[in-house]
Amino acid sequence: MHTIEGVTMRLEVEAALVDGKLVRGGVEVADGVVTAVGLSGTSASAPGRIAVPGFVDLQVNGFAGVDLMQADRGGYARVGAALLETGTTAYQPTFVTAPEEALVAALRELPVGEDGPRIVGAHLEGPFLSPHRLGVHPPASRRDPDRALLLRLLDATPVSQVTLAPELPGALDLVDLLIERGVAVSAGHSDATSDEAHRGFDRGVGTVTHLFNAMRPLAPRDPGIALAALARSDVTVQLIADGHHLAAETMLVACRAARGRFALVTDATAAARMGDGEFTLAGGRVVSAAGVVRTPEGQLAGSALTMLDAVRNVHALGIRLDEALTAATAVPAAIVGRADLGRLAPGSRADVVVLDDNLEIARVLIDGRPV
């Protein structure tokens, strides 16, 4: 990344998202960092405009026609440019269950120090998942918890998050290893009972991947992992707010139950920003039609969602705008321990998105640099 040294820029906005609240006044940026917020005298010149931290997306399988499992440097550049256009300034390339050689090859293509949105690290969504809750993950590549395999994957590239099923024999030993390595551990694709889920959370699993999706169904006396997560104040839940993965009522209840600790993710595939057509997800064929991505057999397979649309969708359900925006910025950044991301305060990185009163993007800065 390149900062603009010696240049001070004043963002004329009506308000800015600071520590989860919309604060009236403008924002000043200098040398790639935020130097002041709440500046007076800007509201009249920019009515309705708000400055927010750049969005942080923890689950991106692909974007703009590119399947990240098969991407080279050119593919990552295309994904990065398209993500910036939608306000996402930091993301986790996500790699679903696949044969070890394919996973390692994909992980080794992860760019380091490239221009564009910040790559937080790799998100391994598998292969240590429940055979009963695989979703579209290929059964032949699923594995029981295997310390040696995990170490080989961690050695391939910087990994920032691993999704696993905590109820599997040996899974909690992997949790210990990952926490020791500073990797965020998420429960997902799991058939865990509530008791099994609580054991994972007590061990250090701090979040849940796409809550309700690919999880044990709820029952009055068998709340499963989803309600166990919602019942705990120390667990952050991740939600796909595309209007297809979750019913509106389910989304609204989850957001209210996990107020201040729900993160929006897109689970985006190569279909995002591309319209209808055929694409690939980890090399497998998927079809996007009317904003829904499915396998040829009709099973949901990621999404065509952008983070900006996720914010709009949650806000349209009645969630306050500042809460919806925080769920796309500070909350996901906290999941992966990145206090330098998702914040708009003096001293923070100048990764900024300016939205107008229709929640359209008016401007994007990264390191104080317009993009």
Salt bridges, closest charged atoms under 4 A:
GLU12 OE2 - ARG10 NE 3.61
GLU14 OE2 - ARG24 NH1 3.19
GLU85 OE1 - ARG273 NH2 2.71
GLU100 OE2 - ARG152 NE 2.56
GLU109 OE1 - ARG73 NH1 3.43
ASP115 OD2 - HIS2 NE2 3.51
GLU125 OE2 - HIS137 NE2 3.61
GLU125 OE2 - HIS189 NE2 2.90
GLU125 OE2 - HIS210 NE2 3.14
ASP144 OD1 - ARG142 NH2 2.90
ASP173 OD1 - ARG203 NH2 3.60
ASP176 OD2 - ARG203 NH2 2.85
ASP191 OD1 - ARG133 NE 2.95
ASP191 OD2 - ARG216 NH1 3.34
ASP202 OD1 - ARG232 NH2 2.93
ASP222 OD2 - ARG216 NE 2.83
ASP234 OD2 - ARG232 NH2 2.96
ASP242 OD2 - HIS245 ND1 2.87
GLU278 OE2 - ARG285 NH2 2.78
ASP309 OD1 - ARG312 NH1 2.72
ASP322 OD2 - ARG320 NH2 2.53
GLU323 OE2 - ARG259 NH2 2.61
ASP340 OD1 - ARG338 NE 2.84
ASP340 OD2 - ARG349 NE 2.95
ASP351 OD2 - ARG118 NE 2.63
GLU360 OE1 - ARG312 NH2 3.04
ASP367 OD1 - ARG118 NH2 2.83
